[in-house]
Amino acid sequence: MTDTTPPTPSRNLSFEALSNYAVIAAFVLIVVFFAIFADGFLSGENLMNLVLNKVVILAIVALGMTLVIAAGGIDLSVGVSVDLSSMIFIMMIAAGMSGVFAVAGGLAAAICVGIVNAILINRLKINPFLATLGVLFIGETVQRVSTQGGVPIYLTRGEYSAPFDAIVRTGLFGVPTPVIVLIVAALAVYIALHRSVFGRYVSALGAAPDVVRYSGIRVPLHMSMVFIACAAISGVAGILLSSTVRSYVPFSGDAFLLDAIGATFIGTAISAERRPSVFGTLLGVLLLAVMRNGLLLIGWNFFWQQVGIGVLVFLVLGVSFGLRRRND
Amino acid sequence: MTAIADGPPRAGAHRGRNISKLVIRLGAFVGFALIVIYFAFTARGFTTPYNLTNIVEQSTILGILAYGMTLVFAGTGTDVQRGGIDLSIAANAGLCAAVYAVLMRAGYGGYVAVPAALVTGMAVGALNGFAVVALRIMPLLATLAVMNIAEGLELTLTENTVVAVNSPLIDTLAFGRFLGISTLSWVFVIVSLALIWIAHYSRTGLRLYAVGGHAEAARAAGVRNGSYVYGAYIGAGLLAGLTSILIVARLSSSTPGTGQMLLPVLAAALLGTVFSRRLIPTIGGTLLAALFIGTLANGFQLLGISSYWVSGVQGALILVVVAATSFAKNS
């Protein structure tokens, strides 16, 4: 992770160590707190629900976002990739096609979003923030037009092929399929970002874009691949989302956007150079999910949960960044 | 977009650069003008004075919020990841509207409720400033957390319901007219002029842009960078508080969902850079961008285009304008 950036001048080691572990420590503290004060937090049922409903899909989207942010970009259109892949997948299943084709169709739709982003950013030289913002607006229209203004599509029992259903619901060797998909996705992004030449170029692109350009590395190629990969990964999340709830609800992907960005940046707090990493992002996702679940269990209503999460994230980051920079 | 960070122009390239910059600058204006002309010919009633003031009125809320974002961009640079941004601005306006409406409902007069809303906005802005300047949290992340807090507090105050407001101030803002122009539009004009003066003709504005454009140089020149960044966030918060009163006036109530304006506000502030000479965030550019977005929405309405298409066509047009600009800039 850190090998692409030059070594930083020596700092007070104890402070540095403290600041890098602040997020991890905060996570442990929060888990312990809820384990003591929230009834049923540690029950198998709750943890399963936490992982399946709050963690998996957000984590997959956030993994895609991690790649993009590591490359120095940002993707505001991940929600569109989630939604379009979910929409095409459900429409194809509803039309009676087999699950394999529907999955391929959904992924293809998401990859199209990635290709559009790549063209806008690399060919037309639009800044990633604006380009993906534009795609977000266009994605809204695409969904409205294809669903008569935003009518959800629900699958009936008959339309949903039984074996496919079984795979999604039960998984392999007792591990639910969404969890397996998350593990595979995390490993794939880990290898791509932290253990390959591609990942080094991508990280370098984020840390020192000019150096990369002058080194003769093909910036547009790498940028394009990052955005297409992010869209494809979000597409996987969309298919998982719609196959767990057996429906497509327009604009439901938008809910993941800010959390995915938040989780990725919270994750940067664990690296000395404040760079995104797969481990950091997963920790960020877990932190957000545990806080939401725990606050719910100790009886806070949705409104106060929102405030609580904001304050907690604020405190965690304040401690982590505040300790870090005090001795610059 | 990061034109502020551009190095000094190379000797001998001055003339070429100036011409290409002129093309860029005019390009965005020509695009805007063409769209206005198109609507003037195709959309019935587009050019009536009533409709034109209506466009200004429709752009007021978006515009003033986008000014707040522009101030933050100006003081911190437009690099989205490393530079500043205020994701909390729309949620902040929603919170201020809730504070105002709830206080009015509880029987406090406007003399209490209006300052309370403005102070709330500034307090949220100060929290952003504290997180960014004192704690040095990345602005994108700090303001995201603050956005959550503001949204949560708004929901807690209003319990996710519509809080109706009746007051003379609201009536004046919503229905009053002066010299044939609605009060809301006057507010927009006055705020725009005041901010153009502060940002572009005052010493404070010059220093704000210095801090955003080249922090090191500003520090070396003796500018206290931190206070300007604080100032930008608090200013953005104050504008959010001001907008909240206008939102309540337009809807006669505080209504959940103001936070949804975040993306249009970002679009306006970023699009505004293509309407400026050096492709940097400016108040005038943001004003034009807000009017551009308002014109599009209005024209579509008059043409009877299904509302399904509005956001998509807006998104596509924004992309076309920005792409044309960046093409002109690079060629």
Chai-1 contact restraints between the chains, C-beta under 6 A:
chainA,res_idxA,chainB,res_idxB,connection_type,confidence,min_distance_angstrom,max_distance_angstrom,comment,restraint_id
A,I74,B,V80,contact,1.0,0.0,6.0,A-B,restraint_1
A,L124,B,A323,contact,1.0,0.0,6.0,A-B,restraint_2
A,K125,B,S326,contact,1.0,0.0,6.0,A-B,restraint_3
A,K125,B,N330,contact,1.0,0.0,6.0,A-B,restraint_4
A,I126,B,V322,contact,1.0,0.0,6.0,A-B,restraint_5
A,I126,B,A323,contact,1.0,0.0,6.0,A-B,restraint_6
A,I126,B,S326,contact,1.0,0.0,6.0,A-B,restraint_7
A,N127,B,M1,contact,1.0,0.0,6.0,A-B,restraint_8
A,F129,B,V80,contact,1.0,0.0,6.0,A-B,restraint_9
A,L130,B,L270,contact,1.0,0.0,6.0,A-B,restraint_10
A,L130,B,V322,contact,1.0,0.0,6.0,A-B,restraint_11
A,L133,B,A267,contact,1.0,0.0,6.0,A-B,restraint_12
A,G134,B,G315,contact,1.0,0.0,6.0,A-B,restraint_13
A,G134,B,I318,contact,1.0,0.0,6.0,A-B,restraint_14
A,G134,B,L319,contact,1.0,0.0,6.0,A-B,restraint_15
A,F137,B,S311,contact,1.0,0.0,6.0,A-B,restraint_16
A,F137,B,Q314,contact,1.0,0.0,6.0,A-B,restraint_17
A,F137,B,G315,contact,1.0,0.0,6.0,A-B,restraint_18
A,I138,B,G312,contact,1.0,0.0,6.0,A-B,restraint_19
A,I138,B,G315,contact,1.0,0.0,6.0,A-B,restraint_20
A,I138,B,A316,contact,1.0,0.0,6.0,A-B,restraint_21
A,E140,B,S311,contact,1.0,0.0,6.0,A-B,restraint_22
A,T141,B,W309,contact,1.0,0.0,6.0,A-B,restraint_23
A,T141,B,S311,contact,1.0,0.0,6.0,A-B,restraint_24
A,T141,B,G312,contact,1.0,0.0,6.0,A-B,restraint_25
A,R144,B,Y308,contact,1.0,0.0,6.0,A-B,restraint_26
A,V145,B,Y308,contact,1.0,0.0,6.0,A-B,restraint_27
A,G149,B,Y308,contact,1.0,0.0,6.0,A-B,restraint_28
A,G262,B,L144,contact,1.0,0.0,6.0,A-B,restraint_29
A,F265,B,M138,contact,1.0,0.0,6.0,A-B,restraint_30
A,F265,B,L141,contact,1.0,0.0,6.0,A-B,restraint_31
A,F303,B,G152,contact,1.0,0.0,6.0,A-B,restraint_32
A,F303,B,L155,contact,1.0,0.0,6.0,A-B,restraint_33
A,F303,B,T156,contact,1.0,0.0,6.0,A-B,restraint_34
A,Q306,B,N148,contact,1.0,0.0,6.0,A-B,restraint_35
A,Q306,B,E151,contact,1.0,0.0,6.0,A-B,restraint_36
A,Q306,B,G152,contact,1.0,0.0,6.0,A-B,restraint_37
A,V307,B,I149,contact,1.0,0.0,6.0,A-B,restraint_38
A,V307,B,G152,contact,1.0,0.0,6.0,A-B,restraint_39
A,V307,B,L153,contact,1.0,0.0,6.0,A-B,restraint_40
A,I309,B,N148,contact,1.0,0.0,6.0,A-B,restraint_41
A,G310,B,A145,contact,1.0,0.0,6.0,A-B,restraint_42
A,G310,B,N148,contact,1.0,0.0,6.0,A-B,restraint_43
A,G310,B,I149,contact,1.0,0.0,6.0,A-B,restraint_44
A,V313,B,A145,contact,1.0,0.0,6.0,A-B,restraint_45
A,F314,B,A145,contact,1.0,0.0,6.0,A-B,restraint_46
A,L317,B,I137,contact,1.0,0.0,6.0,A-B,restraint_47
A,G318,B,L135,contact,1.0,0.0,6.0,A-B,restraint_48
A,F321,B,L135,contact,1.0,0.0,6.0,A-B,restraint_49
A,F321,B,R136,contact,1.0,0.0,6.0,A-B,restraint_50
A,F321,B,I137,contact,1.0,0.0,6.0,A-B,restraint_51
A,G322,B,L135,contact,1.0,0.0,6.0,A-B,restraint_52
A,R325,B,R136,contact,1.0,0.0,6.0,A-B,restraint_53
